[in-house]
Amino acid sequence: MNTAPANDVTAALGQLDTQRRDQVKQQVQSTQTPDFIRLIQSSEVLINIDPKVLPYEDMDYEQFVDEMKKRYRLHLDTGEVETIIAKSPGASLHAFASLSDGEKAKLSFSMTERIKFIEGKFPGIGYDDYITIHVMQLHSQNLGAKVHGPTNIADLLIKEAFELAWDATSTPRKWESEEVQREVALKSYGTHTKVDLGRNILGLLAPQLRAFLQSNLSEGMSLGARMMARSALADFQSPSNVAGTLAIDDLILRCSVIDLATGRHESPAIKVRVMSKSEMGTGVCDVISELPFEDHVKLIEGIAKALGEEGAH
């Protein structure tokens, strides 16, 4: 069992923070994760928001970074800035290293338009004592979070981090306030799970294509032999006697979607990946989508059903 962050952090939460966390906790605990999902690798949320409701000009960076570290045990990631400094004539990495974390965060924002935190813990939600935070990022025009758990926790983290940033100014703001909500432009999602679909995912290919490849891999056109490296000992001819099997390793479905009301165009992807040789042909794979967790689950249910129907033929 994971170890929870200090109790005094939870005790320091305001009433609204506590209400939000209780609501998300109830949502997480009431959601039954299907058996075919072995692991939620990550969920992420990205919110585009008008820069005028982000407090970077007035914020006490020292206070903000300190609160992010205390509440979530996050680490300030300055790798991008250090790379820029290392490539800049006359700039000193030693001088940068001597700065406080608040000063580093302020310089990071001025140089890259972002403040990035990594490797933290979100306490007291759902089925475990804490949820791992992979990334929490504050950009000049958006806020993003990636966690080792469902979407609603990443969404909650963004709201809390936004308010901690404003708490580090003389005029705190709440996420739910009308002046903030009217400036939220777009929300994007992503979910990554390891699943067991119960059948070889080669069934995702059309039967006709599968049949063509299987009949021409080691026989027929001998595609397998012709794709192998050719040896000087055989006068650079392809091997004459081979055997082969097919397996899906990495399948990317790219969608092209247009919002007919606004004309906005996006190209989201659905990815099915086998992450190790031991998983090939077993039905165990990673599914990655640009969906919130609940919709991602429905996608996997649909894929599993399609594979089952294909296998029944």
N, C-alpha and C positions, 0 to 999 in steps of 0.2 A: 504494500500500500504506500502511496506517495505521502510525503510529509507536508503538512499544511504550513503556509507562511504564518508568521507570528499573529497571535490573536489580537494584539493591539492595533494592527492594520485594519481588521474587520471592525473593531470597536470605533475606529476613527471615521467610518463611513457616515455620510449624512443620511437623512431619512429617505431622500429620493434615490440615492445610490442603493440603499438597502432594499427598497421596494422593487427597483429594477432587478436586482440580483435574485430576490425571492421569486419574482415572476419568471425569470429565465430558468431558475432552478426547477420550478414546477414544470415548465415546458420540457426540459431535458429529462426529468425523471418520469414524465408521463409518456414520453416517446419511446416506443419499443423498437430498438434497432433490429432489423431482420437478421435471421441466422446466417444468411449468405454473406453478410458483411463481416469480415474477420477483423478489420481494423479501420478506423477513421484516421487516415494519415494526416490530413489537414483540411481545414475550411478557411476560406479567405473572403474578405469584404473590402471593396474599394468604393469610397464615397467622394464624388466630385462636388466641391462646394465653392461658392464665391469667396475669393481671398479677403474680401472686406470683413468677413465674420471670423477670420482667423487672427490670433493675437500676436503674431510674431514681432511686430514693431514695439509693442508695449510690454512684452513678457519678461519676467525675471527668469532668465534661463537657468540660473543656479537653483532656484526654488523648484522650477518645473522638473529638471532632471533628477533632483533629489527625491521628489515625490514619486516619480516614475520608478525609481530604484527601490524605494521603501515599500510602495504598494504592490509592485509586481516582480520585484527582484530582477528587473531588466538591466541589460548592459548596453551602454551607448556604443554604437558601431560607427567608428570614424575611418573605416578602411578606405572608402572612396576619397575622402579628403586627404588622407595620408598618401595615396597614390598620386593625386594631383600635386601635392607639395613636393614629393620625391622627384617629380618631373619638371618642377619649376626652378629655373636658375635663381640662386640667391635665397631660396626658401629653406627653412631649417626644420627637419623633423624633430630634432632635439628640443627646439623652442616650442613646437606644438605639443610635444609630450609633457612639457612642464606646465601647461595650462590646466586650469580646473575643468571638470566635466561640463560645467555650465558655459565656460568660455569656449570649449571645444564644440559644444552643440551650437552656439551662436555663430561660430566661424563656419561650421558645417553648413548651416542654413544659408549663410551669405555666399558660400562657394558652390553649393550643389542644389539649393532650394529645397533641402529636405533635412529632417532629423530622424535618424533611424536607430531603433532599439531592437535588440535580439535576445533570445534565450532567457525568457522570464517565466513566471508562474501566475496563473489566474486562480485565486483561491475560492474554495467553498462552493463549487457548482456541480450538481449532478452526481454521477456515479463514482467519483473519485475525490480525493481531498484537494487536488488542484489540477488544472489543465495547463499543459505546456504552451507557452506563447513562443512561436517561432520568430515572428517579426511584428513590430508596431512602428509604423512610419507616418510621419507628418510632413506633407509636402506643401509647397506654396499654394496649390490648387486642389489638393485632395488629401484624404486620410485613409490609411489602409492597415488592416490587421490580418495576420495569418496564425491560426492556432491549431493545436492537436486535439480538435474536438469539433462539435457541430457549429453551424453558421451563426446561430444566435449568440454564442459566446464571443465570437469575433466582432459582431455588431455591437454588443454591450461594451467590449473593450474600447472601441472607437469612441463611444459616447463618454465613457469615463475619462479617457485620455484628453479628449477635447475640453472637458470641464476642468481638468487639472491644469491645462495650459491657461485657461481663462482665470483660474484661481490664482495664478501667478502674476496677475495684473491687478490694478486698482478697481476694476469693474468686472467682477465675475459674471459669467453667463451660463445659462442652462441649455442643454441640447434641445429640450422640448419647446423652448421659447419660440414664439412666432417669428421673431426677427432672425433666428437661426434657420428654422425649418423652411422659410420661403427662399433661402439662398442655396438649399441643397438641390443640385442639378441632376445627378445621375448616381445610381448604385449598381455596382457590378459584383458578381460572385464567382467563386470557384470551390470545387470540392474534389478531394483525392481520397479514394478508398481502396483497400485491398479486399477482394471478394473471392468467393468460390462459386462459380456459375454452374458447377455440377457436370459440365460437359466440355469436351475439347472445343476451344473457341475457334477452331478452324471452320466450324459450322457457320461462322459469320460471313464466310465467303459464299458467293452464289454457287449452287450445285454444279452448274455447267463449267464454271472456272475451276472449281476444285477437281472435277473429273478430268479436265484437260491437263492440269498440272500433274496430277497423280499418274496419269497414263503416259506422260511424256517426261517424267523426271529421270527414271533409270532405263526406261525402254522408249520406243517410239522415236522422238526427237533427241532423246538422251540429253535433255537440258542440264541435268545434274552434272554429268560428265563434262559437258562443254563449258560449264561455269567454273570448273576446277582449274587450278594452275597446271600448266603443261610442262612436263619434264624434258630436259635435253636427252636423257637416257631413252626416251620414247620418241625421239625426233620431233618433239613439241606437238605430238598428237594427243588428243584427249583420251583418257582411259577408256578401255573397251568393255570393262566389266565392273559395273558399280551397282550399288543399292542405295535407296534414299527414301526419306520420309519428309512430309511437310509439317510445319508448325508456324503459327502466327507469333511473331515476336513483338511487333510494334505496329499497331493499326491506328491511323489518324483519319477521322472523318471531319472534313472542313465544311461548315455550313455557311451559306451566304444568305443573309437575312436583311430585308428592307422593311422599315416601319412605313407603311403606306400613308399614315397620317402626317408624318413629319419628313419623310424622305431619308431619315438617318439609316446608314448602312453599317453592318458589323459582320465579322467573319468568325464566329465562335467555333471551337473545336471540341470533339469528343475523342478521347484517346484511350485505347485499350493496350496495355503493355504487360508483357511477361517479364518479370524482374530477375529471374534466375533460371538456369537450365533445368533445375529440379522441378520447376513449375510448368514447363512446356508440356502441352498435351493433357494437363490435369484439370483445366477449368479454373485454376487459381491464377488470378491476374490483378493488375491495378487498373482501375477505371478512373479517369480524370475528366472532369467536365467544367463548364462555366455556368454551373447551376448552384443555387442554394441547396443545403443538405437534403431537405425534404423532397425536392424535385429530383435530385441526383438519385435518391433511393428508388423513385418511380422509374427513372431511366434504366437502372440496373434490373429492376423487376421485369421490365419490358424486354431487355436483352436476354435475360434468363428464360423467359417464356418463349421467345423466338427460337432460341437454341433447342429448347425442349421439343417444340413442334417440329423443328427440322430433323431432330434425332428420331422422332416417331415415324418419319416417312421411310 
